[in-house]
Amino acid sequence: MKCRKSKIVMFLVTLVGVIVVISLCLFQIMSLHTQDVSYSNGNDLLALSLAYFTKSYKTDKTRFSSQPQLQRVRAPPVLVAVPPTPPIQKNNVTTPKLPILSRQCEAIINTSPFHEFCINYTSSSKSKGKTKQTHSKCQQHERLPYQVEKDIIWNHTVVDIPKCKTLWIVAMSEGDRSSCQNTGDGEGDGYKTAYATALQSARQHAGESLQPVLFIGRGDIDPSMISKKGHDAPIPLSPFGQWAEQQGVIVRQVHQLSFQALVDKGLPHYSREKRVGFFLLFDIPQILQQHGLLNHNPEICDRHIFYTDADVLFVNDFTREDLHAVKHRMMQSNKILSYGRDFVIWRKRPVNTGVIVMDVQGFAREWPKILDFASRQKIFPDHDQTLLYEYYADRKFHLSQVDVLPLYMHWKVYWRLDPSTMNDIKIVHFHGAKPGSGVEEMAQCSAVTHDGMLSDNIPSTYRVFLQEAICCDHGRTAATILELYHAWRPVGISAICDSR
């Protein structure tokens, strides 16, 4: 009997001790983590206690609460230590995986005007012997997911990726062509608005890899107003230039080109604004050297720069690895430039200079030969892209110095995305049609009139872009990109950039 009583006493003492230990542990957990987790019932406490003793609490603590958890929204990365100023930075924009079909396009694609507009584009016949073969002009491409295409570029080579940022350079003029409003000249929303929107998208998706730089061509200033200091004339920044600086952009003004006399002689019918702005790309090495933008700064990559037109969007994260993959291939093959395809998606020949990776020193060495070539032409090239296209007319010579960018770095708004997805692309270029001048008509299929003709509001030069977008894609890609554009488009930007 005594033995039985002693066992009962020992059992009760042990039970009390276990209860005390568990209570102390629970008290410690609650006191340490009350700020992080809400406990709604005993089951939560029990699960939390088990997680604590199995060392899984730190990683799984949020799932033990039955209360809804607040989602933290990561603010877009700030490129420099300058606080952002108006227009107000919006929250992160989510890029959809699949393109969307607008209601307007859905309503029209089965109508006779739509078929009349598209019939000669999507189905044309060619005679082959006694039979006629019908084929479509719609461009086809195999799905090449971003990761696969990047692996092809890397060629499975392991290299160290520098921690530096690459200068992202945009060159644009300050004059009327770059205003924020639609001027009716086919430039749509205006290049300043386009740049401000591109900058917002880059702050979200490329803040860790790019340092934005803006070269503003001041062809709008009378040369007689420029002092003897030339490029260093103390002309104050416009309101738009000041706004860009406040957003963390390195802004430099260019009053005239280093080869301005040659351009003035070759294109006397152009406005001075165009004679400066259309060729700023070629002066990038000189401007960088003049302002010391690549020197003595370990945070800036010192060999290559990344150039784009103002009318681009960064629709997914654009990392150092993405950019260095292209740089690495250029260095392996001694290429000085890498830029994209033009209208034809399957033609692997670099033509369109809307997005460029440039080996600065390599291009500087080649530039005197390009300039000499331009000076000997009977008709001076009307644009930087035209000059490069004519200089590299020989295909073998062209491909010895110039590489073609991967599709994911230079997608066009009129290309049918299917069978790829939005996840497969990084940068979209509004080539040809712009927001406010053609892209809306692509997205809504509203370029098709009641008699199956092209709307009079659309420049005839955009016809092939609209047919590709509407007839082959039903406006899906254009509608998706346009929605992203308006989500990133800064509010109130016109008040800053309309005045000079």
NUDRENMI-605379 format. One line per 8 residues: number of its first residue (from 0); their letters; for each residue x, y, z of C-alpha. Coordinates in Angstrom, 3 decimals, padded with zeros to 6 digits. Example, Ala and Ser with C-alpha at 12.3 -4.5 7.8 and 13.67 -1.06 7.14 Angstrom:
// residues 2
0> AS> 012.300 -004.500 007.800 | 013.670 -001.060 007.140
//
This chain:
// residues 500
0> MKCRKSKI> 000.000 000.000 000.000 | 002.793 002.414 000.933 | 004.556 001.639 -002.338 | 001.390 002.408 -004.288 | 000.899 005.749 -002.513 | 004.485 006.779 -003.177 | 004.081 006.069 -006.885 | 000.975 008.225 -007.020
8> VMFLVTLV> 002.778 011.068 -005.243 | 005.738 010.834 -007.666 | 003.377 010.852 -010.637 | 001.571 013.971 -009.361 | 004.853 015.785 -008.678 | 006.116 014.924 -012.155 | 002.852 016.098 -013.752 | 002.975 019.401 -011.876
16> GVIVVISL> 006.586 019.888 -012.974 | 005.730 019.273 -016.639 | 002.803 021.726 -016.448 | 005.071 024.369 -014.897 | 007.736 023.914 -017.616 | 005.164 024.118 -020.429 | 003.583 027.237 -018.859 | 006.964 028.963 -018.612
24> CLFQIMSL> 007.785 028.143 -022.242 | 004.429 029.434 -023.440 | 004.830 032.602 -021.407 | 008.282 033.183 -022.932 | 007.029 032.695 -026.480 | 004.086 035.047 -025.981 | 006.237 037.734 -024.441 | 008.802 037.577 -027.257
32> HTQDVSYS> 006.486 037.383 -030.241 | 003.269 039.138 -029.343 | 004.054 041.856 -031.853 | 004.349 039.395 -034.736 | 001.556 036.850 -034.323 | -002.072 037.016 -033.141 | -003.249 033.994 -031.094 | -006.914 033.326 -031.552
40> NGNDLLAL> -007.388 030.001 -029.737 | -005.725 027.173 -027.835 | -004.934 025.277 -031.014 | -002.740 028.133 -032.180 | -000.835 028.065 -028.905 | -000.332 024.347 -029.096 | 000.877 024.452 -032.700 | 003.179 027.363 -031.865
48> SLAYFTKS> 004.630 025.497 -028.924 | 005.362 022.458 -031.049 | 006.966 024.652 -033.704 | 009.082 026.310 -031.073 | 010.402 023.021 -029.725 | 011.060 021.661 -033.255 | 013.008 024.831 -034.234 | 010.548 025.626 -037.035
56> YKTDKTRF> 008.942 028.677 -035.524 | 011.121 031.256 -037.223 | 010.165 030.117 -040.717 | 006.562 029.052 -040.158 | 005.213 031.490 -037.598 | 002.775 033.230 -039.963 | 000.800 030.066 -040.670 | -000.095 029.577 -036.994
64> SSQPQLQR> -002.413 032.564 -036.938 | -006.015 032.253 -038.018 | -006.150 036.026 -038.388 | -005.554 037.435 -041.922 | -001.971 038.600 -042.380 | -001.151 042.020 -043.806 | 000.874 041.866 -047.033 | 003.922 044.075 -047.028
72> VRAPPVLV> 004.389 045.979 -050.306 | 008.049 046.484 -051.190 | 008.653 050.044 -052.289 | 010.383 050.470 -055.667 | 014.150 050.734 -055.231 | 015.599 054.237 -055.168 | 018.550 054.487 -057.505 | 020.396 057.158 -055.546
80> AVPPTPPI> 020.112 058.758 -052.143 | 017.922 061.581 -053.488 | 014.357 061.316 -052.148 | 011.722 060.987 -054.898 | 009.578 064.024 -055.612 | 006.285 064.492 -057.482 | 004.879 062.969 -059.553 | 004.110 060.549 -056.755
88> QKNNVTTP> 005.671 057.090 -057.124 | 002.956 054.464 -057.421 | 002.947 051.058 -055.801 | 004.512 048.166 -057.662 | 002.673 047.146 -060.817 | 002.004 043.461 -061.365 | 002.688 042.164 -064.868 | 000.143 039.505 -065.916
96> KLPILSRQ> 001.464 036.196 -067.219 | -000.874 035.999 -070.209 | -001.962 038.824 -072.525 | -005.537 040.056 -072.329 | -008.197 040.440 -075.026 | -010.032 043.742 -074.856 | -013.813 043.813 -075.058 | -013.634 046.086 -078.092
104> CEAIINTS> -011.525 043.572 -080.028 | -013.687 040.681 -078.885 | -016.749 042.459 -080.280 | -015.264 043.127 -083.709 | -013.123 040.116 -084.641 | -016.096 038.190 -086.092 | -017.468 041.076 -088.157 | -017.076 041.594 -091.891
112> PFHEFCIN> -015.096 044.886 -091.583 | -012.492 043.046 -089.515 | -012.182 040.265 -092.078 | -012.056 042.801 -094.893 | -009.231 044.636 -093.141 | -007.259 041.461 -092.449 | -008.012 039.140 -095.348 | -005.144 040.283 -097.546
120> YTSSSKSK> -002.757 040.105 -094.606 | -003.619 036.797 -092.999 | -004.196 034.848 -096.201 | -002.594 035.431 -099.596 | -002.108 032.987 -102.434 | 000.952 032.065 -104.431 | 000.926 029.960 -107.540 | 003.120 026.891 -107.490
128> GKTKQTHS> 002.694 024.908 -110.666 | -000.991 024.256 -111.264 | -002.024 024.761 -107.642 | -002.329 027.795 -105.436 | -000.890 027.724 -101.931 | -002.403 029.937 -099.263 | -000.110 031.286 -096.584 | -000.326 033.848 -093.805
136> KCQQHERL> 001.846 036.917 -093.399 | 001.457 036.609 -089.627 | 004.847 036.084 -088.040 | 005.470 032.842 -086.210 | 007.968 032.064 -083.473 | 008.587 029.033 -081.352 | 008.192 029.527 -077.653 | 011.611 030.405 -076.324
144> PYQVEKDI> 011.219 030.898 -072.573 | 013.427 033.560 -071.076 | 015.520 031.125 -069.053 | 016.202 028.935 -072.094 | 017.244 031.884 -074.240 | 019.481 033.199 -071.464 | 021.119 029.779 -071.107 | 021.850 029.795 -074.835
152> IWNHTVVD> 023.552 033.187 -074.493 | 025.592 032.079 -071.507 | 026.537 028.903 -073.351 | 026.754 027.235 -069.933 | 029.836 029.304 -069.061 | 030.308 030.150 -065.384 | 031.590 033.675 -064.844 | 031.670 036.114 -061.962
160> IPKCKTLW> 029.013 038.796 -062.345 | 030.284 042.252 -061.340 | 028.399 043.997 -058.536 | 028.471 047.330 -060.373 | 025.515 049.103 -061.958 | 025.412 049.730 -065.695 | 024.648 053.237 -066.960 | 021.224 053.247 -068.622
168> IVAMSEGD> 021.426 056.123 -071.099 | 018.533 057.802 -072.854 | 019.215 060.687 -075.257 | 016.389 063.036 -076.219 | 015.780 066.598 -077.336 | 014.268 069.312 -075.203 | 012.100 070.893 -077.892 | 008.485 070.570 -078.966
176> RSSCQNTG> 008.842 067.039 -080.351 | 009.553 065.861 -076.842 | 006.607 067.573 -075.176 | 004.195 065.705 -072.953 | 001.143 066.162 -075.132 | 000.106 064.491 -078.359 | 001.264 066.941 -081.028 | -000.411 065.118 -083.888
184> DGEGDGYK> 002.867 064.276 -085.609 | 002.759 060.550 -084.917 | 004.769 060.799 -081.713 | 001.771 060.128 -079.486 | 002.059 060.809 -075.770 | 005.341 062.693 -076.153 | 008.849 061.458 -075.423 | 009.089 063.174 -072.061
192> TAYATALQ> 006.004 061.380 -070.791 | 007.298 058.153 -072.319 | 010.632 058.584 -070.535 | 009.005 059.402 -067.190 | 006.918 056.228 -067.527 | 009.938 054.141 -068.520 | 011.801 055.513 -065.498 | 009.015 054.471 -063.152
200> SARQHAGE> 009.029 050.945 -064.571 | 012.848 050.799 -064.294 | 012.758 051.882 -060.660 | 010.584 048.858 -059.927 | 012.320 046.282 -062.109 | 015.916 047.463 -062.678 | 016.842 049.514 -059.625 | 019.600 047.100 -058.603
208> SLQPVLFI> 021.196 046.795 -062.057 | 020.917 050.206 -063.776 | 021.846 053.812 -063.012 | 019.713 056.089 -065.205 | 021.450 058.822 -067.214 | 019.645 061.366 -069.395 | 021.389 063.317 -072.169 | 019.230 066.274 -073.163
216> GRGDIDPS> 019.952 067.790 -076.563 | 019.430 071.541 -076.380 | 018.923 072.172 -080.065 | 016.099 074.485 -078.993 | 018.662 077.044 -077.777 | 019.932 079.622 -080.261 | 023.655 078.947 -080.831 | 024.367 082.646 -080.280
224> MISKKGHD> 023.194 082.251 -076.678 | 025.820 079.598 -075.959 | 028.987 080.984 -074.398 | 032.514 080.254 -075.597 | 032.589 077.352 -073.163 | 030.655 075.306 -075.730 | 029.303 072.129 -074.156 | 029.870 073.567 -070.660
232> APIPLSPF> 027.754 076.674 -071.196 | 025.912 077.476 -067.950 | 022.396 076.981 -069.307 | 020.054 076.025 -066.439 | 018.123 072.782 -066.607 | 014.527 072.908 -067.732 | 011.786 071.926 -065.245 | 011.799 068.445 -066.771
240> GQWAEQQG> 015.576 068.141 -066.373 | 015.300 069.279 -062.755 | 012.536 066.745 -062.096 | 014.669 063.947 -063.590 | 017.604 064.892 -061.345 | 015.336 064.757 -058.310 | 014.366 061.205 -059.315 | 017.997 060.106 -059.102
248> VIVRQVHQ> 018.821 060.505 -062.797 | 022.229 061.837 -063.856 | 021.298 064.634 -066.285 | 023.702 066.234 -068.770 | 022.837 068.830 -071.411 | 024.344 068.709 -074.903 | 024.169 071.943 -076.879 | 025.757 070.606 -080.044
256> LSFQALVD> 027.349 067.472 -081.419 | 031.073 067.009 -081.845 | 030.344 066.600 -085.584 | 027.553 069.190 -085.742 | 028.899 070.989 -088.842 | 028.708 067.775 -090.882 | 025.110 067.102 -089.829 | 024.075 070.729 -090.454
264> KGLPHYSR> 025.531 070.536 -093.959 | 023.981 067.177 -094.756 | 020.509 067.843 -093.345 | 019.843 071.592 -093.740 | 016.066 070.987 -094.038 | 015.914 069.477 -090.537 | 015.230 071.632 -087.512 | 018.241 072.194 -085.281
272> EKRVGFFL> 016.511 070.170 -082.605 | 016.455 067.116 -084.887 | 019.998 067.707 -086.118 | 021.163 067.373 -082.516 | 018.756 064.816 -081.061 | 018.763 062.289 -083.899 | 022.503 061.633 -083.578 | 023.243 061.972 -079.846
280> LFDIPQIL> 023.846 058.233 -079.673 | 027.166 058.597 -081.501 | 028.538 061.152 -079.040 | 027.970 058.940 -075.988 | 031.673 057.948 -075.590 | 032.787 061.583 -075.789 | 030.125 062.875 -073.383 | 030.924 060.128 -070.885
288> QQHGLLNH> 034.615 060.997 -071.011 | 033.967 064.714 -070.838 | 031.891 064.388 -067.684 | 033.890 061.542 -066.146 | 030.841 059.319 -065.775 | 032.779 056.061 -066.176 | 035.948 057.024 -064.302 | 036.980 056.230 -060.731
296> NPEICDRH> 033.593 054.951 -059.601 | 033.649 051.303 -058.490 | 029.859 051.256 -058.331 | 029.561 051.899 -062.095 | 030.516 049.284 -064.718 | 033.254 050.892 -066.797 | 033.198 049.057 -070.141 | 029.627 048.786 -071.397
304> IFYTDADV> 026.595 051.060 -071.284 | 022.934 050.233 -071.856 | 021.144 052.612 -074.230 | 017.423 052.754 -075.023 | 015.005 055.084 -076.716 | 012.687 056.895 -074.337 | 009.671 054.792 -075.333 | 010.422 051.493 -073.587
312> LFVNDFTR> 008.982 049.664 -070.583 | 010.674 047.293 -068.131 | 007.903 044.744 -067.626 | 009.792 042.187 -065.481 | 012.877 042.232 -063.259 | 015.968 043.147 -065.301 | 018.975 041.923 -063.340 | 022.745 042.265 -063.504
320> EDLHAVKH> 022.836 038.687 -064.701 | 020.487 039.448 -067.618 | 022.689 042.294 -068.793 | 026.003 040.617 -068.135 | 024.935 037.608 -070.226 | 024.886 039.880 -073.277 | 028.086 041.673 -072.271 | 029.858 038.363 -071.796
328> RMMQSNKI> 028.890 037.119 -075.266 | 030.005 040.432 -076.791 | 033.392 040.202 -075.092 | 033.825 036.577 -076.141 | 033.234 037.469 -079.815 | 034.807 040.985 -079.824 | 031.528 042.753 -080.670 | 031.239 046.492 -080.054
336> LSYGRDFV> 027.423 046.770 -080.305 | 024.410 044.586 -079.688 | 020.941 045.707 -080.751 | 017.634 044.233 -081.842 | 015.643 042.948 -084.747 | 013.367 045.233 -086.690 | 009.802 044.321 -087.714 | 010.575 040.711 -088.709
344> IWRKRPVN> 010.790 038.619 -085.540 | 012.594 035.597 -086.974 | 015.320 037.514 -088.836 | 018.392 037.351 -086.632 | 019.989 040.490 -088.001 | 020.429 043.543 -085.758 | 018.652 046.524 -087.299 | 016.614 048.453 -084.724
352> TGVIVMDV> 018.664 050.681 -082.407 | 015.877 051.300 -079.883 | 017.778 049.150 -077.344 | 021.581 048.845 -077.468 | 024.411 047.434 -075.402 | 027.590 049.345 -076.324 | 031.237 048.603 -075.657 | 032.212 052.234 -075.132
360> QGFAREWP> 035.911 052.006 -075.960 | 035.312 049.633 -078.864 | 032.736 051.951 -080.432 | 034.964 054.985 -079.861 | 037.695 053.271 -081.904 | 035.293 052.508 -084.750 | 033.517 055.871 -084.752 | 036.073 057.819 -086.895
368> KILDFASR> 035.561 055.255 -089.682 | 031.778 055.551 -089.397 | 032.006 059.338 -089.489 | 034.286 059.248 -092.544 | 031.793 056.933 -094.256 | 028.934 059.364 -093.502 | 030.881 062.344 -094.870 | 031.343 060.574 -098.223
376> QKIFPDHD> 027.657 059.831 -098.814 | 025.794 061.777 -101.500 | 022.686 061.736 -099.324 | 023.446 062.108 -095.635 | 021.733 059.453 -093.471 | 018.609 060.861 -091.849 | 018.958 059.050 -088.510 | 021.452 057.168 -086.344
384> QTLLYEYY> 019.847 053.834 -087.238 | 020.054 054.606 -090.963 | 023.745 055.455 -090.694 | 024.566 052.221 -088.878 | 022.474 050.198 -091.335 | 024.301 051.685 -094.332 | 027.738 051.442 -092.740 | 027.185 047.777 -091.937
392> ADRKFHLS> 025.575 046.984 -095.310 | 027.968 044.103 -095.844 | 026.460 041.270 -093.798 | 029.768 039.584 -093.001 | 031.319 042.843 -091.807 | 028.142 043.655 -089.880 | 028.087 040.405 -087.934 | 031.804 040.705 -087.186
400> QVDVLPLY> 031.171 043.787 -085.041 | 027.492 043.728 -084.095 | 025.514 041.104 -082.186 | 021.732 040.689 -082.117 | 019.989 041.202 -078.795 | 017.887 038.360 -077.381 | 014.167 038.756 -077.943 | 013.429 039.155 -074.245
408> MHWKVYWR> 015.415 042.401 -074.168 | 013.701 044.026 -077.156 | 010.106 042.891 -077.599 | 007.756 044.867 -079.857 | 004.250 045.843 -078.870 | 002.754 044.514 -082.122 | 004.333 041.040 -081.985 | 002.005 038.187 -081.086
416> LDPSTMND> 003.229 036.912 -077.743 | 001.681 033.456 -078.035 | 003.091 030.829 -077.523 | 005.420 032.747 -075.192 | 004.163 034.514 -072.065 | 004.764 037.867 -070.427 | 007.190 036.105 -068.069 | 009.473 035.470 -071.046
424> IKIVHFHG> 010.196 039.136 -071.787 | 011.986 041.916 -069.923 | 011.804 045.065 -072.052 | 009.140 046.224 -074.515 | 009.827 048.903 -077.153 | 007.009 051.018 -078.609 | 008.472 050.765 -082.096 | 006.383 052.676 -084.629
432> AKPGSGVE> 003.032 053.113 -082.935 | 003.104 054.916 -079.569 | 000.645 055.350 -076.719 | -001.631 058.093 -078.007 | -000.765 057.337 -081.625 | -001.612 053.831 -082.719 | -001.244 051.564 -079.676 | -004.794 052.195 -078.463
440> EMAQCSAV> -006.079 051.331 -081.940 | -004.093 048.087 -081.792 | -005.400 047.235 -078.336 | -009.039 047.997 -079.169 | -009.004 046.998 -082.873 | -010.455 050.462 -083.521 | -008.181 051.117 -086.497 | -010.648 049.074 -088.563
448> THDGMLSD> -013.356 051.296 -090.059 | -016.859 050.180 -091.026 | -015.734 049.529 -094.600 | -012.669 047.518 -093.586 | -010.162 050.293 -094.226 | -007.487 051.835 -092.002 | -008.707 054.768 -089.920 | -007.665 058.190 -091.184
456> NIPSTYRV> -006.324 058.986 -087.703 | -003.506 056.439 -088.117 | -000.331 057.324 -090.072 | -000.138 055.125 -093.170 | 003.413 054.126 -092.204 | 001.944 052.276 -089.215 | -000.387 050.117 -091.329 | 001.793 047.004 -091.284
464> FLQEAICC> 002.266 047.293 -087.493 | -001.492 047.575 -086.951 | -002.251 044.678 -089.259 | 000.270 042.478 -087.446 | -001.141 043.443 -084.042 | -004.856 043.326 -084.910 | -005.106 040.572 -087.521 | -002.584 038.169 -086.007
472> DHGRTAAT> -002.811 038.878 -082.268 | -006.268 040.488 -081.917 | -004.581 043.289 -080.001 | -003.797 041.143 -076.943 | -000.139 042.074 -076.475 | -000.819 045.751 -077.197 | -003.701 045.821 -074.696 | -001.576 044.235 -071.973
480> ILELYHAW> 001.413 046.550 -072.496 | -000.843 049.606 -072.724 | -002.432 048.723 -069.378 | 001.030 048.520 -067.795 | 002.021 051.828 -069.416 | -000.932 053.667 -067.869 | -000.293 052.025 -064.495 | 003.276 053.431 -064.472
488> RPVGISAI> 002.510 056.747 -066.191 | 003.193 059.479 -063.591 | 000.328 061.658 -062.476 | 000.794 065.368 -063.157 | 003.879 065.001 -065.337 | 002.568 067.489 -067.945 | 002.889 070.360 -065.472 | 006.627 069.686 -065.226
496> CDSR> 007.679 068.959 -068.768 | 005.521 071.214 -070.952 | 007.504 074.300 -069.967 | 011.184 074.806 -070.808
//
